[in-house]
């Protein structure tokens, strides 16, 4: 649900501004601001969903070292419970259920509900693509991600969709397509770690070891603590 509290809405908008920077600092600030919005209006569902997204992005990029899964579960459940008419809250809650808690069945219900609510919302199709990947439905994932790209081809966040498409093709065994989509993501966001991981592994699978090592060296520059 939305909010009639102007202070909550203002905090949410400031959080969204930080969120769109796609950096460790921006993500941390966005999480703080989304929680502040929730404090102002505990029935405002969208910042719950976006707080969930901050945890997801932090995990995917190594921006946080520890995670309070009990707290993540709490805000995921709250986003789903009060966001029954909020596709943004539902799609991020669904992704988190699959990503953090392996609850793919419930995750599919939430992302399917999100795209039913707003079939023109690119981020809902984007998150649907990830969840369908986790469900092993690679064709469904690619279809969802293709819809996200067609709906908003000039989206500054399209690198998120391209990295998801890379992952979908990789786990479907199409390593060349996976590398191509990962490269598209990296042209927009050169240090985006989910895309770098696909490039490393897809090249290694084809014995293109020089390229895999080159990208791995770059990856380790970003995260020196990464474990092989």
RODO-2510 file (C-alpha; in nm, 4 decimals, decimal comma):
residues 228
     n   res          X          Y          Z
     1     x     0,0000     0,0000     0,0000
     2     x     0,1024     0,3625    -0,0453
     3     x     0,1314     0,6321     0,2160
     4     x    -0,0376     0,9581     0,3058
     5     x     0,2553     1,0545     0,5276
     6     x     0,4566     1,3154     0,3394
     7     x     0,7633     1,2665     0,5610
     8     x     0,7620     0,8907     0,4879
     9     x     0,7252     0,9555     0,1165
    10     x     1,0080     1,2110     0,1191
    11     x     1,2407     0,9642     0,2930
    12     x     1,1436     0,6985     0,0399
    13     x     1,2266     0,9323    -0,2519
    14     x     1,5648     1,0196    -0,1005
    15     x     1,6272     0,6477    -0,0536
    16     x     1,5400     0,5834    -0,4160
    17     x     1,7915     0,8463    -0,5244
    18     x     2,0692     0,6725    -0,3286
    19     x     1,9522     0,3300    -0,4468
    20     x     1,9896     0,4341    -0,8107
    21     x     2,3597     0,5049    -0,7663
    22     x     2,4389     0,1300    -0,7577
    23     x     2,7352     0,1697    -0,5261
    24     x     2,8157     0,0235    -0,1866
    25     x     2,7777     0,3611    -0,0188
    26     x     2,4581     0,4442    -0,2064
    27     x     2,3082     0,1064    -0,1231
    28     x     2,3855     0,1433     0,2486
    29     x     2,2371     0,4933     0,2558
    30     x     1,9282     0,3766     0,0676
    31     x     1,8735     0,0971     0,3189
    32     x     1,8931     0,3469     0,6049
    33     x     1,6454     0,5797     0,4369
    34     x     1,3985     0,3033     0,3499
    35     x     1,3986     0,1951     0,7156
    36     x     1,3436     0,5585     0,8155
    37     x     1,0420     0,5744     0,5818
    38     x     0,9066     0,2563     0,7386
    39     x     0,9462     0,4104     1,0838
    40     x     0,7253     0,6999     0,9738
    41     x     0,4581     0,4729     0,8243
    42     x     0,4751     0,1032     0,9047
    43     x     0,2046     0,0263     0,6491
    44     x     0,3924     0,1807     0,3541
    45     x     0,4822    -0,1332     0,1600
    46     x     0,7189    -0,0065    -0,1122
    47     x     1,0142     0,0796     0,1165
    48     x     0,9899    -0,2692     0,2684
    49     x     1,0389    -0,4167    -0,0786
    50     x     1,3238    -0,1818    -0,1595
    51     x     1,4924    -0,2483     0,1744
    52     x     1,4812    -0,6153     0,0740
    53     x     1,6423    -0,5195    -0,2567
    54     x     1,9285    -0,3486    -0,0711
    55     x     2,0067    -0,6723     0,1106
    56     x     1,9938    -0,8648    -0,2176
    57     x     2,2269    -0,6248    -0,3956
    58     x     2,4629    -0,6138    -0,0988
    59     x     2,4866    -0,9934    -0,0966
    60     x     2,5332    -1,0190    -0,4747
    61     x     2,8132    -0,7606    -0,4748
    62     x     2,9865    -0,8422    -0,1482
    63     x     2,8919    -0,5036    -0,0021
    64     x     2,8037    -0,6554     0,3372
    65     x     2,9847    -0,9410     0,5108
    66     x     2,7103    -1,0587     0,7480
    67     x     2,3333    -1,0710     0,7152
    68     x     2,0623    -1,0941     0,9781
    69     x     1,8390    -1,3468     0,8034
    70     x     1,5748    -1,3185     1,0764
    71     x     1,5424    -0,9459     1,0030
    72     x     1,5434    -1,0034     0,6276
    73     x     1,2692    -1,2630     0,6725
    74     x     1,0684    -1,0158     0,8786
    75     x     1,0725    -0,7419     0,6176
    76     x     1,0133    -0,9887     0,3331
    77     x     0,7026    -1,1174     0,5104
    78     x     0,5867    -0,7644     0,5857
    79     x     0,6348    -0,6574     0,2227
    80     x     0,4300    -0,9555     0,1073
    81     x     0,1595    -0,9150     0,3725
    82     x     0,0867    -0,5441     0,3266
    83     x     0,1952    -0,5179    -0,0366
    84     x    -0,0734    -0,7349    -0,1937
    85     x    -0,1461    -0,4506    -0,4378
    86     x     0,2156    -0,3286    -0,4642
    87     x     0,4080    -0,4975    -0,7475
    88     x     0,7416    -0,3415    -0,6453
    89     x     0,7176    -0,4790    -0,2919
    90     x     0,6012    -0,8194    -0,4164
    91     x     0,8657    -0,8720    -0,6840
    92     x     1,1576    -0,7919    -0,4528
    93     x     1,0082    -0,9980    -0,1704
    94     x     0,9709    -1,2879    -0,4110
    95     x     1,3307    -1,2650    -0,5273
    96     x     1,4554    -1,2552    -0,1682
    97     x     1,2505    -1,5628    -0,0753
    98     x     1,4232    -1,7582    -0,3501
    99     x     1,7686    -1,6063    -0,3025
   100     x     1,8053    -1,6063     0,0759
   101     x     1,5609    -1,8773     0,1818
   102     x     1,5297    -2,1126    -0,1199
   103     x     1,1493    -2,0818    -0,0991
   104     x     1,1046    -2,0892    -0,4750
   105     x     0,7413    -2,1986    -0,4708
   106     x     0,6241    -1,8982    -0,2683
   107     x     0,8624    -1,6728    -0,4600
   108     x     0,6960    -1,7695    -0,7886
   109     x     0,3543    -1,6849    -0,6451
   110     x     0,4747    -1,3372    -0,5470
   111     x     0,6494    -1,2504    -0,8736
   112     x     0,3556    -1,3844    -1,0742
   113     x     0,1217    -1,1637    -0,8692
   114     x     0,3537    -0,8651    -0,9292
   115     x     0,3388    -0,8974    -1,3082
   116     x    -0,0384    -0,9529    -1,2938
   117     x    -0,0738    -0,6246    -1,1053
   118     x     0,1408    -0,4314    -1,3533
   119     x     0,2308    -0,6076    -1,6757
   120     x     0,4258    -0,2975    -1,7855
   121     x     0,6603    -0,2876    -1,4862
   122     x     1,0048    -0,3847    -1,6139
   123     x     1,1516    -0,4495    -1,2680
   124     x     0,8761    -0,7022    -1,1924
   125     x     0,9607    -0,8994    -1,5082
   126     x     1,3301    -0,8654    -1,4199
   127     x     1,2806    -1,0192    -1,0751
   128     x     1,0488    -1,2810    -1,2259
   129     x     1,3369    -1,3791    -1,4527
   130     x     1,5676    -1,4388    -1,1574
   131     x     1,3097    -1,6450    -0,9698
   132     x     1,2373    -1,8583    -1,2759
   133     x     1,6128    -1,9206    -1,3014
   134     x     1,6162    -2,0493    -0,9452
   135     x     1,3149    -2,2681    -1,0290
   136     x     1,5088    -2,4262    -1,3164
   137     x     1,2747    -2,2736    -1,5761
   138     x     1,5388    -2,1212    -1,8015
   139     x     1,3041    -2,0579    -2,0939
   140     x     1,0537    -1,8869    -1,8655
   141     x     1,3336    -1,6783    -1,7182
   142     x     1,4565    -1,5656    -2,0593
   143     x     1,1008    -1,4829    -2,1680
   144     x     1,0450    -1,2694    -1,8564
   145     x     1,3782    -1,0912    -1,8963
   146     x     1,3112    -1,0263    -2,2634
   147     x     0,9850    -0,8570    -2,1654
   148     x     1,1730    -0,6405    -1,9152
   149     x     1,4147    -0,5255    -2,1869
   150     x     1,1380    -0,4587    -2,4404
   151     x     0,9350    -0,2595    -2,1862
   152     x     1,2229    -0,0299    -2,0996
   153     x     1,5179    -0,0663    -2,3399
   154     x     1,6698     0,2663    -2,2279
   155     x     1,6414     0,1830    -1,8574
   156     x     1,9617     0,2972    -1,6788
   157     x     1,9186    -0,0206    -1,4725
   158     x     1,9123    -0,2460    -1,7804
   159     x     2,2489    -0,3911    -1,6738
   160     x     2,0555    -0,5724    -1,3989
   161     x     1,8408    -0,7399    -1,6643
   162     x     2,1414    -0,8187    -1,8831
   163     x     2,3273    -0,9823    -1,5934
   164     x     2,0168    -1,1881    -1,5125
   165     x     1,9909    -1,2891    -1,8789
   166     x     2,3576    -1,3919    -1,8689
   167     x     2,2908    -1,6113    -1,5661
   168     x     1,9836    -1,7683    -1,7302
   169     x     2,1760    -1,8582    -2,0458
   170     x     2,4696    -1,9904    -1,8434
   171     x     2,2609    -2,2318    -1,6394
   172     x     2,0813    -2,3341    -1,9600
   173     x     2,4225    -2,4342    -2,0986
   174     x     2,4490    -2,1536    -2,3528
   175     x     2,7857    -2,0155    -2,2501
   176     x     2,8425    -1,7922    -2,5536
   177     x     2,5080    -1,6189    -2,5038
   178     x     2,5851    -1,5909    -2,1327
   179     x     2,9162    -1,4183    -2,2066
   180     x     2,7509    -1,1847    -2,4572
   181     x     2,4838    -1,0674    -2,2138
   182     x     2,7334    -1,0356    -1,9293
   183     x     2,9467    -0,8186    -2,1569
   184     x     2,6457    -0,5954    -2,2250
   185     x     2,5953    -0,5504    -1,8504
   186     x     2,9627    -0,4740    -1,7961
   187     x     2,9677    -0,2075    -2,0666
   188     x     2,7172    -0,0146    -1,8536
   189     x     2,8539    -0,1142    -1,5104
   190     x     3,2146    -0,2377    -1,5471
   191     x     3,2524    -0,3617    -1,1884
   192     x     2,9147    -0,5366    -1,1595
   193     x     3,0174    -0,8549    -0,9837
   194     x     2,7271    -1,0845    -1,0820
   195     x     2,8136    -1,0246    -1,4488
   196     x     3,1867    -1,0696    -1,3867
   197     x     3,1190    -1,4079    -1,2242
   198     x     2,9333    -1,5287    -1,5334
   199     x     3,2168    -1,4164    -1,7630
   200     x     3,4761    -1,5975    -1,5514
   201     x     3,2899    -1,9260    -1,5314
   202     x     3,1530    -1,9294    -1,8872
   203     x     3,5033    -1,8730    -2,0299
   204     x     3,6496    -2,1381    -1,8011
   205     x     3,3866    -2,3889    -1,9196
   206     x     3,5151    -2,3388    -2,2757
   207     x     3,8823    -2,3581    -2,1751
   208     x     3,9301    -1,9903    -2,2575
   209     x     4,1519    -1,9762    -1,9535
   210     x     4,3486    -1,6620    -2,0383
   211     x     4,0278    -1,4590    -2,0598
   212     x     3,8889    -1,6253    -1,7457
   213     x     4,2082    -1,5408    -1,5522
   214     x     4,2075    -1,1818    -1,6842
   215     x     3,8533    -1,1232    -1,5579
   216     x     3,9253    -1,3099    -1,2350
   217     x     4,2191    -1,0750    -1,1685
   218     x     3,9828    -0,7823    -1,2198
   219     x     3,7297    -0,9441    -0,9861
   220     x     3,9917    -0,9889    -0,7152
   221     x     4,0895    -0,6232    -0,7453
   222     x     3,7313    -0,5377    -0,6485
   223     x     3,7016    -0,8057    -0,3802
   224     x     4,0457    -0,9224    -0,2609
   225     x     3,8777    -1,1480    -0,0014
   226     x     3,6904    -1,3531    -0,2626
   227     x     3,7422    -1,7254    -0,2302
   228     x     3,7798    -1,9464    -0,5349
***
